[in-house]
Structures are given as structure tokens and as C-alpha cells.
């Protein structure tokens, strides 16, 4: 069995489609922003409490909404506009990031408000994932 090497033109052919390029750029930027928020929040929580257990709570409150909503988010992605769901999720995530910034600038001393905001952030991510994944297949013609 031989495997043909694809030419550079074929490997990046999807990027010639405006819809895919827009999707890829938006997904890259939102993922990058999410990672920045995750690092900043982890750093802030550890700075506030000096407790590694609280760092674990950061991960749990972001993951738990995905686990609890796993059956709902796929149905919502199939039933409603995927782009609308992605846009609303991104707006909610940006709002959460602004709330986290506000809490930081106000001199937050308790991790509890951060955990609440991160739970909402996790819910937005839970809806973003299935909508984004199912939209991907419709962007580039076969």
C-alpha cells in the first residue's frame, strides 16, 4: 500500500473558501482567548488562596457544565442556528472575561465569585463545541 503525498496546494485548499477561513480564524481566536483566560484565572486563584485544591476546582467548574449538558447541547446545535449559538456563546464568554477583569480590578479577595463566573463560562463553552463541530462539515464543498 502506498500513500501519495499531497501537494501543498491540496493541503490548504479549504482555506480558499471564505466561509472556512472565517470559521477557522474565529475558532482559533476564541480558543486562544479561552486559553489565556484559563491561565490568568489559574494564576489569580493560586495567588489568592495558595491552595492547589482550588486550582482543581477551577478545572471542575469549567468542565462540569459540559458533562451535565452533554445531551442538551447536541440537540440545541442541531435544532437551532449553529452560527447563532456560536455567536451567543462567544458573547457570553467575552462577558465572563470582562466580569473577571472587573472583579480583579476591584481587588477580589474570595475565589467564590470567580468559580461562579467560570461555571457560566463553562456553560457557554459547552454549547460552542457541538455547534462549532457540526458547522465545520458544511463549510467546504466535497
VOBA-1610 file (N, C-alpha, C; in pm, whole numbers, padded with zeros to 5 digits, always signed):
BEGIN
Unk+00085-00117+00000Unk+00000+00000+00000Unk+00090+00124+00000Unk+00067+00212-00092Unk+00144+00336-00098Unk+00055+00453-00062Unk+00117+00547+00000Unk+00044+00668+00037Unk+00100+00782-00046Unk+00011+00846-00118Unk+00055+00958-00200Unk+00067+01083-00115Unk+00176+01152-00135Unk+00193+01279-00063Unk+00107+01385-00131Unk+00036+01458-00052Unk-00047+01563-00111Unk+00037+01688-00130Unk+00006+01758-00235Unk+00081+01880-00262Unk+00038+01989-00164Unk+00123+02090-00143Unk+00085+02199-00053Unk-00044+02267-00095Unk-00070+02271-00225Unk-00194+02333-00272Unk-00317+02256-00224Unk-00309+02124-00224Unk-00422+02042-00180Unk-00441+02048-00029Unk-00332+02053+00045Unk-00343+02054+00192Unk-00413+02178+00244Unk-00397+02289+00177Unk-00454+02415+00223Unk-00570+02463+00137Unk-00627+02371+00059Unk-00735+02408-00033Unk-00857+02463+00041Unk-00883+02413+00160Unk-01001+02459+00235Unk-00992+02608+00268Unk-00870+02658+00282Unk-00853+02800+00316Unk-00889+02894+00201Unk-00909+02838+00082Unk-00953+02921-00031Unk-01102+02954-00022Unk-01174+02883+00063Unk-01317+02908+00082Unk-01334+03009+00195Unk-01399+03120+00162Unk-01413+03230+00258Unk-01483+03185+00387Unk-01585+03102+00374Unk-01658+03057+00493Unk-01568+02977+00586Unk-01485+02889+00528Unk-01395+02810+00611Unk-01288+02898+00674Unk-01234+02991+00599Unk-01131+03080+00652Unk-01186+03163+00768Unk-01307+03213+00753Unk-01371+03289+00862Unk-01392+03200+00984Unk-01442+03080+00960Unk-01465+02984+01069Unk-01334+02952+01141Unk-01231+02919+01064Unk-01103+02880+01122Unk-01043+02995+01203Unk-01050+03116+01149Unk-00997+03233+01220Unk-01072+03257+01350Unk-01203+03252+01344Unk-01284+03273+01465Unk-01257+03164+01568Unk-01250+03042+01523Unk-01224+02931+01617Unk-01086+02943+01679Unk-00986+02979+01599Unk-00851+02997+01651Unk-00847+03107+01756Unk-00910+03221+01725Unk-00907+03334+01818Unk-00985+03306+01946Unk-01099+03240+01935Unk-01175+03210+02057Unk-01103+03106+02143Unk-01041+03009+02080Unk-00965+02909+02156Unk-00844+02974+02223Unk-00776+03062+02152Unk-00661+03134+02208Unk-00705+03218+02327Unk-00816+03289+02312Unk-00866+03373+02422Unk-00906+03287+02542Unk-00968+03173+02516Unk-01007+03082+02624Unk-00884+03032+02701Unk-00779+03000+02629Unk-00657+02954+02695Unk-00594+03065+02779Unk-00597+03187+02727Unk-00543+03300+02804Unk-00623+03318+02933Unk-00755+03313+02923Unk-00840+03326+03043Unk-00809+03214+03142Unk-00793+03093+03092Unk-00765+02979+03180Unk-00634+02997+03257Unk-00531+03040+03187Unk-00402+03062+03254Unk-00413+03176+03354Unk-00475+03285+03314Unk-00487+03401+03403Unk-00569+03368+03528Unk-00677+03293+03510Unk-00761+03257+03625Unk-00686+03162+03718Unk-00619+03065+03661Unk-00540+02974+03745Unk-00436+03048+03826Unk-00370+03141+03762Unk-00268+03221+03829Unk-00333+03304+03941Unk-00446+03366+03909Unk-00512+03451+04008Unk-00564+03371+04127Unk-00623+03256+04101Unk-00673+03172+04211Unk-00558+03129+04301Unk-00449+03086+04240Unk-00335+03044+04323Unk-00277+03162+04400Unk-00276+03278+04338Unk-00227+03397+04407Unk-00318+03434+04525Unk-00448+03415+04509Unk-00544+03446+04616Unk-00538+03347+04731Unk-00533+03218+04700Unk-00551+03116+04804Unk-00426+03037+04838Unk-00333+03028+04746Unk-00213+02944+04762Unk-00250+02798+04790Unk-00365+02756+04739Unk-00414+02621+04763Unk-00427+02548+04629Unk-00347+02443+04605Unk-00357+02368+04480Unk-00496+02307+04458Unk-00567+02277+04566Unk-00702+02222+04554Unk-00793+02320+04479Unk-00778+02449+04505Unk-00859+02549+04437Unk-00830+02553+04287Unk-00707+02520+04249Unk-00676+02510+04105Unk-00754+02396+04042Unk-00771+02287+04116Unk-00853+02177+04067Unk-00999+02217+04054Unk-01046+02298+04147Unk-01184+02347+04141Unk-01205+02431+04015Unk-01104+02507+03977Unk-01112+02587+03853Unk-01143+02497+03735Unk-01072+02386+03723Unk-01097+02293+03613Unk-01233+02227+03622Unk-01272+02190+03743Unk-01400+02121+03761Unk-01517+02211+03725Unk-01516+02337+03771Unk-01630+02424+03743Unk-01640+02461+03596Unk-01530+02448+03522Unk-01537+02472+03378Unk-01580+02346+03303Unk-01544+02229+03355Unk-01577+02103+03288Unk-01716+02051+03322Unk-01759+02070+03444Unk-01886+02015+03490Unk-02005+02056+03404Unk-02016+02182+03359Unk-02129+02216+03271Unk-02131+02134+03142Unk-02014+02106+03085Unk-02009+02023+02965Unk-02060+01883+02993Unk-02022+01830+03106Unk-02066+01696+03143Unk-02217+01691+03168Unk-02268+01790+03237Unk-02410+01792+03271Unk-02499+01826+03151Unk-02446+01901+03056Unk-02526+01946+02942Unk-02499+01867+02814Unk-02424+01759+02823Unk-02381+01687+02703Unk-02499+01642+02616Unk-02608+01601+02674Unk-02722+01556+02595Unk-02802+01673+02537Unk-02798+01786+02602Unk-02875+01903+02559Unk-02805+01980+02448Unk-02675+01997+02460Unk-02603+02085+02368Unk-02604+02033+02224Unk-02596+01903+02205Unk-02602+01848+02070Unk-02737+01871+02005Unk-02843+01853+02082Unk-02979+01876+02030Unk-02997+02023+01994Unk-02951+02111+02082Unk-02963+02255+02055Unk-02885+02291+01929Unk-02766+02234+01913Unk-02685+02262+01793Unk-02754+02214+01666Unk-02826+02102+01675Unk-02897+02050+01558Unk-03026+02126+01530Unk-03090+02174+01633Unk-03222+02234+01618Unk-03217+02384+01584Unk-03120+02454+01635Unk-03113+02599+01617Unk-02993+02635+01530Unk-02984+02760+01492Unk-02875+02804+01406Unk-02740+02791+01473Unk-02653+02716+01410Unk-02521+02691+01468Unk-02440+02820+01482Unk-02449+02905+01383Unk-02375+03032+01390Unk-02427+03120+01502Unk-02557+03120+01522Unk-02616+03197+01631Unk-02569+03144+01766Unk-02568+03013+01781Unk-02522+02952+01906Unk-02376+02985+01930Unk-02294+02975+01826Unk-02152+03009+01841Unk-02135+03155+01877Unk-02211+03242+01813Unk-02200+03386+01841Unk-02243+03417+01984Unk-02357+03360+02027Unk-02403+03384+02164Unk-02305+03329+02266Unk-02252+03212+02238Unk-02153+03153+02329Unk-02030+03241+02341Unk-01985+03293+02228Unk-01867+03380+02229Unk-01895+03510+02303Unk-02014+03566+02285Unk-02051+03688+02358Unk-02056+03662+02508Unk-02112+03548+02547Unk-02118+03514+02690Unk-01977+03495+02746Unk-01891+03427+02671Unk-01753+03408+02715Unk-01681+03542+02730Unk-01701+03631+02634Unk-01638+03764+02643Unk-01693+03840+02763Unk-01824+03829+02786Unk-01883+03893+02903Unk-01825+03838+03032Unk-01806+03708+03038Unk-01744+03647+03156Unk-01602+03697+03176Unk-01528+03709+03066Unk-01391+03761+03076Unk-01391+03904+03129Unk-01487+03984+03084Unk-01497+04122+03134Unk-01535+04126+03282Unk-01622+04036+03324Unk-01658+04028+03466Unk-01536+03988+03548Unk-01459+03893+03498Unk-01337+03854+03569Unk-01239+03971+03579Unk-01228+04048+03471Unk-01142+04166+03475Unk-01193+04266+03579Unk-01322+04289+03579Unk-01383+04381+03676Unk-01356+04335+03819Unk-01376+04206+03845Unk-01351+04153+03979Unk-01205+04172+04020Unk-01116+04152+03926Unk-00974+04169+03954Unk-00942+04315+03985Unk-00995+04405+03905Unk-00967+04547+03926Unk-01028+04599+04056Unk-01134+04535+04102Unk-01198+04574+04228Unk-01125+04517+04350Unk-01023+04437+04328Unk-00947+04382+04439Unk-01012+04261+04504Unk-01056+04169+04423Unk-01122+04048+04470Unk-01038+03976+04575Unk-01101+03931+04683Unk-01029+03858+04787Unk-01081+03716+04806Unk-01192+03681+04744Unk-01252+03548+04758Unk-01257+03480+04621Unk-01228+03350+04616Unk-01236+03279+04487Unk-01378+03244+04444Unk-01475+03252+04534Unk-01611+03209+04503Unk-01672+03281+04381Unk-01663+03415+04372Unk-01718+03480+04251Unk-01650+03433+04122Unk-01523+03403+04130Unk-01452+03353+04011Unk-01509+03217+03971Unk-01534+03131+04068Unk-01589+02999+04038Unk-01727+03010+03973Unk-01808+03104+04018Unk-01942+03123+03961Unk-01930+03169+03815Unk-01843+03265+03790Unk-01823+03315+03654Unk-01768+03204+03565Unk-01676+03124+03617Unk-01620+03014+03538Unk-01724+02908+03505Unk-01821+02887+03593Unk-01929+02792+03563Unk-02011+02842+03444Unk-02040+02971+03442Unk-02112+03029+03328Unk-02026+03021+03202Unk-01898+03047+03216Unk-01803+03036+03105Unk-01804+02893+03051Unk-01804+02795+03140Unk-01808+02655+03100Unk-01936+02618+03028Unk-02048+02677+03072Unk-02176+02652+03003Unk-02171+02706+02861Unk-02114+02824+02844Unk-02102+02880+02709Unk-02014+02792+02621Unk-01903+02743+02676Unk-01815+02654+02600Unk-01886+02522+02565Unk-01971+02477+02657Unk-02043+02351+02634Unk-02133+02362+02511Unk-02191+02478+02487Unk-02277+02497+02370Unk-02195+02529+02246Unk-02082+02596+02263Unk-01998+02633+02150Unk-01943+02510+02078Unk-01896+02412+02155Unk-01831+02295+02097Unk-01914+02219+01995Unk-02032+02170+02031Unk-02112+02095+01934Unk-02157+02180+01815Unk-02190+02306+01839Unk-02231+02393+01728Unk-02116+02412+01631Unk-01998+02433+01685Unk-01879+02454+01603Unk-01844+02328+01524Unk-01846+02215+01591Unk-01810+02089+01525Unk-01907+02052+01414Unk-02036+02075+01436Unk-02133+02038+01334Unk-02136+02138+01218Unk-02096+02261+01243Unk-02091+02361+01136Unk-01974+02333+01041Unk-01868+02280+01095Unk-01745+02256+01019Unk-01770+02179+00890Unk-01851+02075+00896Unk-01874+01989+00779Unk-01949+02060+00666Unk-02016+02169+00696Unk-02096+02239+00595Unk-02023+02355+00528Unk-01898+02375+00560Unk-01829+02494+00512Unk-01755+02475+00380Unk-01707+02356+00354Unk-01627+02331+00234Unk-01699+02226+00150Unk-01722+02257+00024Unk-01787+02156-00062Unk-01695+02036-00083Unk-01753+01919-00107Unk-01672+01796-00125Unk-01582+01802-00247
//
